């Protein structure tokens, strides 16, 4: 295979079937596929139809079979509880096989759904792999979700079993998972047959017989089971997208294409080899956790670090760097919001200097747009490539990025990198025509999407078509707006809904946020459009200042307004700006711009299910009221 990005990408686009057939050789198949790509039901394409495999075998058993059972597979760090554990591939194989046996004893068979509602503990990963082992379809619901949101997902997925724990642990205290689960089961219309509950020492719970069973007792009584081969397109999991209202949108991923894409990405995007350590600071409730805490590192034969903690406060802003040092992590992957939290607490990088991170090769960011100031800070203090990349719950792995394991490509701060293999990325106008190079457009991807991307929305084919495939024929609409520059780099600026129209001029809120974040006294900023009787919309900005800033709000706002005028010109009509203590975010780190926009426009809005701290919206409402008074 070529070690040149341009040749690699060209091959993947112009001879996709040959490219992905070659990559599939890295995966163990029980029987070969009948064809690489099935186009008979376009635009609903399928990869490797007829082939059979099991992703749990590829993630666990094959490494044991190849004599690497004694290698560390999963390392768990829980600074909140003061615990840590290591599991070899042999350890995981034995535990997962017994857990899969316990599921079978409760009647779970291939195709049945299993909800996993658990904190960031090793058993959550084992639960995912145990489901995959027997062909059951897992659906991880972010731990600590409120009972009504969990109930919606139970009703949509109709699981036979729910796997949960007695509690979760946050810096703020213990979260009573069992109580939340009991409430959800009361609310839900679908009746779950069994619940398997892991008792944590910090807060055990009462079990409701005969529905509830004790995790450890059930596993001890179970017979271990082998991996069940399934079709390449057999659903592996359903993952509900964050921030949904009404009926949740369940993204469906397969066994075959997902295994192939993740195997390729580990070595070619992240530069991590078998036996090396990857630390992804995310949560298994999100797509990043599915792909790069659980499946990809294990498929690759690497060691994955699972972290029950926060970037700051457990105990301080040096926790990520301590883990990198302790386990010689070669790649660290987190969200820009986590990096900004660290910068705010440790602006001089003193915690980094206190640790030996010489084994770290690269630092990866994704989940939202990485502001240039934070990237420069990380470049300065880490001394390794800082690589933004862009992907979605729907894609499961990077659409655009830097192929760190292939060759060094110049980093453009503010860009998400170049398209990854199989992604034919375009910036289109509303009529489906390519916009000029460097101009803002709707980002779409020519079909077929590469392996590893979603194959369906659970139980709703028409919603799949209308949401993603209807605006541009033979294209997937990403929902993001952005720019493709002359060098082919992709710059994601905002969601399409966040592009604002000021007196007929389409302006990117992401571009405005970049201008504001480049100010030395600004940590982060959120810009969104508010209604204006004359111009249609005008931008409004909420800005978080650095903790060291000693000046007045009026002075900083005046500087920011002038900076925006200098950078974008008077066309931006930028005059509304306020300093805030913090911005409202989802638990996965995305800023809730749409909610703030509704509050600012005095429109009806619903409390987002995924908000990290609901109380912050009262603060934001008060700050927006101050702006209106001005």
C-alpha positions in Angstrom: 0.0 0.0 0.0 1.3 3.5 -0.8 2.6 5.7 2.0 1.6 8.8 0.1 -1.7 10.5 1.0 -2.6 11.8 -2.4 -2.2 8.4 -4.0 -4.0 6.7 -1.2 -7.0 9.1 -1.4 -7.1 8.9 -5.2 -7.2 5.1 -5.1 -10.0 5.1 -2.5 -12.2 7.4 -4.6 -11.6 6.1 -8.1 -11.3 2.4 -7.3 -13.2 2.2 -4.0 -14.0 -1.5 -4.2 -10.3 -2.5 -4.8 -9.2 -0.2 -2.0 -11.6 -1.5 0.6 -11.2 -5.1 -0.5 -7.5 -4.7 0.4 -8.2 -3.1 3.7 -10.6 -5.9 4.6 -7.7 -8.4 4.5 -6.6 -7.0 7.9 -9.8 -8.4 9.5 -10.5 -12.1 10.2 -13.6 -13.4 8.3 -15.5 -16.6 8.9 -16.6 -16.6 5.3 -15.7 -14.3 2.4 -18.1 -11.7 1.1 -19.9 -12.2 -2.2 -19.1 -8.7 -3.4 -17.3 -5.7 -1.9 -20.1 -3.1 -2.5 -23.8 -3.8 -3.0 -25.4 -0.9 -5.0 -28.7 -2.6 -5.7 -30.6 -0.6 -3.1 -29.0 2.8 -3.7 -28.8 5.2 -2.0 -28.7 2.6 0.8 -25.4 1.0 0.0 -24.0 -2.1 1.7 -20.3 -3.2 2.2 -19.2 -6.8 2.1 -22.6 -8.4 1.7 -22.6 -12.2 2.3 -19.4 -12.1 4.3 -19.6 -13.3 7.9 -17.4 -12.4 10.9 -17.7 -11.3 14.5 -16.3 -8.0 15.7 -15.7 -9.3 19.2 -13.5 -12.1 17.8 -11.5 -9.5 15.9 -11.2 -7.2 19.0 -10.4 -9.9 21.6 -10.1 -13.6 20.7 -7.9 -13.3 17.7 -5.2 -11.6 19.8 -5.4 -14.4 22.3 -5.2 -17.0 19.5 -2.2 -15.2 18.1 -0.3 -15.6 21.4 -0.8 -12.1 22.8 -3.2 -12.9 25.6 -0.9 -11.6 28.3 -0.8 -8.1 26.8 -2.7 -5.4 28.5 -5.9 -4.7 26.6 -7.8 -2.3 28.8 -6.5 0.0 31.6 -9.1 1.7 33.8 -8.3 4.8 35.7 -10.8 6.3 38.2 -9.2 9.2 40.1 -12.6 10.0 41.6 -12.7 6.7 43.5 -9.0 6.2 43.7 -9.1 2.9 41.8 -7.3 1.6 38.8 -7.3 -1.8 37.1 -5.6 -3.6 34.2 -7.1 -6.3 32.0 -5.2 -8.5 29.6 -6.7 -9.8 26.4 -7.1 -13.2 28.1 -8.8 -11.5 31.1 -11.3 -9.8 28.8 -11.9 -12.9 26.8 -12.9 -14.9 29.8 -15.0 -12.2 31.4 -16.8 -11.3 28.1 -17.5 -15.0 27.3 -19.1 -15.5 30.7 -21.1 -12.2 30.5 -22.3 -13.3 27.0 -23.3 -16.6 28.6 -25.3 -14.8 31.2 -27.1 -12.9 28.5 -27.9 -16.1 26.6 -29.3 -17.5 29.9 -31.7 -14.6 30.0 -32.9 -15.5 26.5 -30.9 -13.0 24.5 -30.2 -14.2 20.9 -28.7 -12.6 17.8 -30.8 -9.6 16.7 -32.2 -8.9 20.2 -31.5 -5.4 21.6 -29.7 -4.8 24.9 -29.6 -1.3 26.5 -26.4 -0.5 28.4 -26.8 2.2 30.9 -23.6 2.4 32.8 -20.9 4.7 34.1 -17.3 4.8 32.8 -16.2 1.4 34.3 -14.6 -1.6 32.5 -17.8 -3.6 32.6 -19.4 -1.1 30.2 -16.9 -2.0 27.6 -17.3 -5.7 28.4 -21.1 -5.3 28.0 -20.7 -3.9 24.5 -18.4 -6.7 23.5 -20.5 -9.4 25.1 -23.5 -8.3 23.1 -21.4 -8.3 19.9 -20.1 -11.8 20.8 -23.6 -13.3 20.4 -24.9 -11.0 17.7 -27.1 -9.0 20.1 -27.5 -5.3 19.2 -26.3 -3.0 22.0 -27.5 0.5 22.6 -25.4 2.5 25.0 -27.3 5.3 26.7 -25.1 7.9 28.3 -24.8 7.2 32.0 -26.8 9.5 34.2 -29.3 10.5 31.5 -32.6 11.5 33.1 -35.2 8.8 33.4 -37.6 10.2 30.7 -34.8 10.2 28.1 -33.7 6.7 29.0 -37.4 5.6 28.7 -37.6 7.1 25.2 -34.6 5.0 24.1 -36.1 1.9 25.8 -39.3 2.4 23.8 -37.5 2.9 20.6 -35.0 0.1 20.8 -37.4 -2.4 22.6 -34.6 -4.2 24.4 -35.0 -7.6 26.0 -32.4 -6.8 28.7 -30.9 -3.7 30.3 -27.4 -3.8 31.7 -26.7 -1.2 34.4 -24.9 -0.5 37.6 -25.9 0.6 41.1 -24.4 4.0 40.7 -22.0 6.3 38.9 -19.5 8.7 40.5 -19.0 12.4 39.6 -16.9 15.0 41.3 -20.2 16.4 42.6 -21.2 13.1 44.2 -22.8 9.7 43.6 -25.4 9.3 40.8 -28.1 6.8 41.7 -28.3 4.8 38.4 -30.6 2.2 39.7 -33.2 4.7 40.9 -33.0 6.4 37.4 -33.4 3.1 35.7 -36.3 2.1 37.9 -38.1 5.4 37.0 -37.4 4.9 33.3 -38.8 1.4 33.4 -42.0 2.7 35.0 -42.3 5.4 32.3 -41.5 3.3 29.3 -44.3 1.6 27.4 -42.0 -1.3 26.4 -41.6 -3.8 29.2 -38.0 -5.1 29.7 -37.8 -8.7 30.7 -34.5 -8.6 32.7 -32.0 -6.2 34.2 -28.5 -7.2 35.1 -27.1 -4.9 37.8 -23.4 -4.5 38.7 -23.1 -3.6 42.4 -20.5 -0.9 43.1 -19.0 -0.8 46.6 -19.5 2.9 46.9 -23.3 2.6 46.8 -24.9 -0.9 46.4 -28.6 -1.0 45.6 -31.7 -3.1 46.2 -32.7 -5.5 43.4 -36.3 -6.1 42.2 -36.9 -9.8 41.9 -37.4 -11.6 39.6 -36.6 -8.9 37.0 -33.2 -7.9 38.4 -30.2 -10.1 38.7 -26.9 -9.5 40.3 -24.1 -9.1 37.6 -21.4 -11.0 39.4 -23.7 -13.9 40.5 -25.1 -14.3 37.0 -21.7 -14.3 35.4 -20.4 -16.8 37.9 -23.3 -19.2 37.1 -23.0 -18.8 33.4 -21.2 -21.0 30.8 -18.8 -19.1 28.6 -19.8 -18.9 25.0 -17.9 -18.5 21.7 -18.3 -15.8 19.2 -21.3 -16.2 16.9 -20.5 -15.4 13.2 -22.9 -12.8 11.8 -23.4 -11.2 8.4 -21.2 -8.2 7.7 -24.3 -6.0 7.6 -25.8 -7.4 10.8 -26.4 -4.5 13.2 -23.7 -4.1 15.8 -25.2 -1.2 17.7 -27.8 1.6 17.9 -26.4 4.9 19.1 -28.9 7.7 19.6 -27.7 11.1 18.6 -27.4 13.7 21.3 -29.8 16.7 21.6 -32.7 15.0 20.0 -36.3 16.0 20.7 -39.4 13.8 20.3 -38.5 10.4 19.0 -34.8 9.7 19.3 -32.7 9.2 16.1 -31.0 5.8 16.3 -27.8 5.5 14.3 -27.2 1.9 13.2 -23.7 0.5 12.7 -22.6 -2.9 11.2 -20.0 -5.5 12.2 -18.1 -5.7 8.9 -17.5 -2.3 7.5 -17.0 -0.8 11.0 -14.3 -3.3 11.8 -12.5 -2.6 8.5 -12.6 1.2 8.8 -11.5 1.2 12.4 -8.6 -1.1 11.8 -7.4 1.2 9.0 -7.9 4.3 11.0 -5.9 3.3 14.0 -2.6 2.9 12.2 -3.1 5.4 9.4 -4.8 8.3 11.1 -3.7 7.9 14.7 -0.3 6.3 14.1 -0.9 3.7 16.9 0.6 0.2 16.4 -0.4 -3.1 18.0 0.9 -3.2 21.6 0.9 0.5 22.0 -1.3 2.6 24.2 -4.1 5.0 23.1 -5.8 7.3 25.6 -9.1 8.6 24.4 -10.6 10.9 27.0 -14.3 10.6 26.2 -17.2 8.5 27.3 -18.6 5.2 25.9 -22.0 6.9 25.7 -20.7 8.9 22.7 -19.5 7.8 19.3 -15.9 8.6 20.1 -16.1 6.2 23.1 -17.6 3.5 20.9 -15.0 3.8 18.2 -11.8 4.8 20.0 -12.1 3.7 23.6 -13.6 0.3 22.9 -13.6 -1.1 19.3 -10.7 0.5 17.3 -7.8 0.1 19.8 -8.8 -3.5 20.6 -9.3 -4.5 17.0 -5.8 -3.1 16.4 -4.3 -5.1 19.2 -3.4 -2.0 21.1 -4.0 -1.0 24.8 -6.9 1.4 25.5 -7.2 3.6 28.6 -10.7 4.1 30.0 -10.9 7.2 32.3 -13.6 7.8 34.9 -12.7 11.4 35.6 -12.7 14.9 34.3 -10.0 17.1 32.6 -9.9 19.3 35.7 -10.9 18.9 39.3 -10.1 15.1 39.6 -7.8 16.4 41.1 -6.4 19.0 38.8 -5.6 20.1 35.2 -2.6 17.7 35.0 -4.6 14.4 35.1 -4.4 13.8 31.3 -0.6 14.3 31.3 -0.2 12.0 34.4 -2.0 9.2 32.5 0.1 9.8 29.4 3.2 9.5 31.5 2.1 6.6 33.6 1.1 4.4 30.6 3.4 5.8 27.9 0.4 6.7 25.7 1.4 7.3 22.1 -1.8 9.1 21.1 -4.2 11.3 23.2 -7.6 12.1 21.8 -10.1 14.5 23.5 -12.6 17.3 22.8 -11.7 21.0 22.4 -13.9 21.8 25.3 -11.8 19.6 27.6 -8.6 21.4 26.3 -10.1 24.8 26.9 -11.0 23.8 30.5 -7.4 22.8 31.1 -6.0 26.0 29.5 -8.3 28.1 31.7 -7.0 26.4 34.9 -3.3 26.0 33.8 -2.6 28.8 31.3 1.2 28.5 31.5 1.2 24.7 31.1 2.8 24.1 34.4 1.1 20.7 34.8 2.5 19.5 31.4 6.0 20.6 32.4 5.7 18.5 35.6 5.2 15.3 33.7 7.3 13.2 31.3 5.1 13.0 28.1 8.0 12.2 25.8 6.3 9.0 24.6 3.3 11.0 23.2 3.5 11.2 19.4 0.4 13.3 18.6 -2.6 15.0 20.2 -6.0 14.7 18.5 -9.1 16.9 18.8 -12.6 16.4 17.6 -16.2 16.9 18.6 -16.5 20.6 17.8 -14.4 23.1 15.9 -11.0 23.6 17.6 -10.3 27.3 18.1 -6.9 28.4 16.9 -5.7 29.8 20.2 -6.2 26.5 22.0 -4.4 24.6 19.2 -1.4 27.0 19.4 -1.3 26.6 23.2 -1.2 22.8 22.8 1.5 23.0 20.1 3.6 25.2 22.3 3.4 23.2 25.5 3.0 19.6 24.2 5.7 19.8 21.5 3.9 17.2 19.3 1.6 17.6 16.3 -1.9 18.9 17.4 -4.3 17.5 14.9 -7.9 18.5 14.6 -10.2 16.2 12.7 -13.9 16.1 11.9 -16.5 13.4 12.0 -20.0 12.6 13.2 -22.0 10.0 15.1 -23.3 9.0 11.7 -19.9 8.4 10.2 -18.3 6.6 13.1 -14.7 7.7 12.1 -13.0 10.7 10.6 -14.4 12.4 7.5 -11.5 14.8 7.3 -8.2 14.8 9.3 -4.5 14.4 9.1 -3.3 10.9 8.1 -0.6 10.9 10.8 0.4 7.3 10.3 0.7 7.7 6.5 2.8 10.8 6.1 3.3 14.3 7.6 0.9 16.8 6.1 1.2 20.5 6.9 -1.2 21.5 9.7 -3.5 24.4 8.9 -4.8 25.8 12.2 -8.6 26.2 11.8 -8.9 23.4 9.3 -10.1 19.9 10.1 -7.5 18.4 7.7 -8.1 16.8 4.3 -10.7 14.2 3.3 -10.0 10.7 4.5 -10.2 7.7 2.2 -13.6 7.1 0.7 -15.0 10.5 1.6 -15.7 12.6 -1.6 -16.3 15.9 0.2 -17.9 18.8 -1.6 -19.1 22.3 -0.6 -22.4 23.0 -2.4 -24.8 25.8 -2.8 -28.6 25.4 -2.2 -28.9 24.2 -5.9 -26.3 21.5 -5.6 -23.6 23.3 -7.5 -20.0 23.5 -6.1 -19.3 26.9 -4.6 -16.1 28.7 -5.4 -12.9 27.6 -3.7 -12.7 29.3 -0.3 -16.4 30.1 -0.3 -18.9 29.0 2.4 -21.1 26.1 1.3 -23.2 23.2 2.6 -20.8 20.2 3.1 -22.0 17.1 1.4 -20.3 13.8 0.6 -20.9 11.9 -2.6 -22.3 8.4 -2.1 -21.4 5.7 -1.4 -20.0 6.6 2.0 -17.1 4.4 2.9 -17.3 1.4 5.2 -17.9 2.1 8.9 -20.5 4.7 8.4 -24.1 4.2 9.5 -26.2 1.8 7.5 -29.7 2.9 8.7 -31.8 4.8 11.2 -33.3 2.2 13.6 -36.8 1.4 12.4 -37.2 4.5 10.1 -35.9 4.2 6.6 -37.9 7.2 5.4 -36.5 9.4 8.1 -33.0 8.3 7.0 -33.8 9.3 3.4 -35.4 12.7 4.4 -32.8 13.7 7.0 -29.7 12.9 5.0 -30.2 11.9 1.4 -33.0 14.0 -0.1 -31.5 17.5 -0.6 -28.8 16.5 -3.0 -29.2 13.4 -5.2 -26.6 10.7 -4.6 -25.1 12.7 -1.7 -25.1 12.6 2.1 -25.8 16.0 3.6 -23.7 16.4 6.7 -25.6 19.3 8.2 -22.4 21.3 8.5 -21.4 24.3 6.6 -17.8 25.0 5.6 -15.1 25.8 3.2 -12.8 23.7 1.0 -9.7 25.7 0.3 -7.3 25.6 -2.7 -5.2 22.9 -1.1 -8.2 20.6 -0.4 -8.3 21.3 3.3 -11.8 21.1 4.9 -12.8 24.0 7.2 -16.0 23.2 9.2 -17.4 26.5 10.3 -20.8 25.7 11.9 -23.9 23.7 11.5 -25.9 24.8 8.5 -28.6 26.1 10.8 -26.0 28.4 12.4 -25.1 30.2 9.2 -26.7 33.6 9.6 -28.1 35.9 6.9 -27.3 39.5 7.7 -28.9 41.8 5.2 -28.5 39.2 2.5 -25.0 38.2 3.4 -24.4 34.6 4.5 -21.9 34.7 7.4 -20.4 31.8 9.3 -20.7 31.9 13.1 -17.7 29.7 13.3 -15.6 32.3 11.4 -16.8 34.9 13.8 -16.0 32.7 16.8 -12.4 32.3 15.5 -11.9 36.0 15.3 -13.1 36.4 18.9 -11.1 33.4 20.2 -7.9 34.8 18.7 -8.0 37.7 21.2 -5.4 37.0 23.9 -7.9 37.5 26.7 -10.6 35.2 25.3 -10.9 31.5 26.2 -13.9 30.6 24.0 -16.8 32.3 22.3 -20.2 31.3 21.0 -21.9 33.3 18.2 -25.4 32.9 17.0 -27.9 34.9 15.0 -30.7 36.8 16.6 -33.7 38.4 14.9 -33.5 41.9 13.6 -36.3 43.9 12.1 -34.0 45.7 9.6 -31.3 43.1 8.7 -33.2 39.9 9.2 -30.5 38.6 11.6 -27.5 40.0 13.4 -24.8 38.2 15.3 -24.7 38.0 19.1 -21.6 36.8 20.9 -21.2 35.4 24.4 -17.5 35.3 25.4 -15.6 33.6 28.3 -12.6 35.6 29.3 -9.4 34.2 30.7 -9.3 33.9 34.5 -6.3 36.3 34.5 -8.2 39.1 32.7 -8.4 42.1 35.1 -10.0 44.7 32.8 -13.6 45.7 32.5 -16.3 44.0 30.4 -16.9 47.2 28.5 -13.2 47.5 27.5 -13.0 43.9 26.3 -16.3 44.1 24.4 -15.1 47.3 22.6 -11.9 45.6 21.6 -13.8 42.6 20.3 -16.3 44.7 18.3 -13.4 46.6 16.7 -11.5 43.3 16.0 -14.6 41.9 14.2 -14.9 45.1 12.2 -11.2 44.9 11.2 -11.4 41.2 10.3 -14.8 40.9 8.6 -15.8 44.5 7.9 -19.0 46.4 8.8 -21.1 43.8 6.8 -21.1 41.6 9.9 -23.1 44.2 11.8 -21.4 42.9 15.0 -22.4 45.0 18.0 -23.9 42.7 20.6 -21.4 41.0 22.9 -21.3 40.1 26.6 -18.9 38.3 28.9 -20.2 35.2 30.6 -18.7 32.9 33.2 -19.2 29.7 31.1 -21.1 28.5 28.1 -23.8 25.8 28.2 -22.6 22.5 26.7 -23.8 19.0 26.1 -22.0 16.3 28.1 -20.0 15.5 25.0 -18.7 19.1 24.8 -20.8 20.7 22.1 -22.0 24.3 22.8 -25.7 24.7 22.8 -26.0 27.5 20.3 -29.5 26.7 19.2 -30.8 26.8 22.7 -29.1 30.1 23.4 -30.5 31.5 20.2 -34.0 30.6 21.2 -33.6 32.2 24.6 -32.2 35.3 23.0 -35.1 35.5 20.5 -37.5 34.9 23.4 -38.9 31.8 21.7 -40.1 28.6 23.3 -37.4 26.1 24.0 -37.0 22.7 25.6 -34.3 21.8 28.1 -31.8 19.7 26.1 -31.6 16.1 27.4 -27.8 16.1 27.0 -27.0 19.4 28.8 -24.1 19.1 31.2 -25.5 21.6 33.8 -29.0 22.8 33.4 -28.5 25.7 35.9 -26.2 27.4 33.5 -29.1 28.4 31.2 -30.5 30.6 34.0 -27.2 32.4 34.0 -27.2 32.7 30.2 -30.8 34.1 30.2 -29.7 36.7 32.7 -26.7 37.7 30.6 -28.9 38.0 27.5 -31.4 40.1 29.4 -28.5 42.5 30.2 -27.8 42.8 26.5 -31.4 43.6 25.7 -31.4 46.3 28.4 -28.4 47.9 26.8 
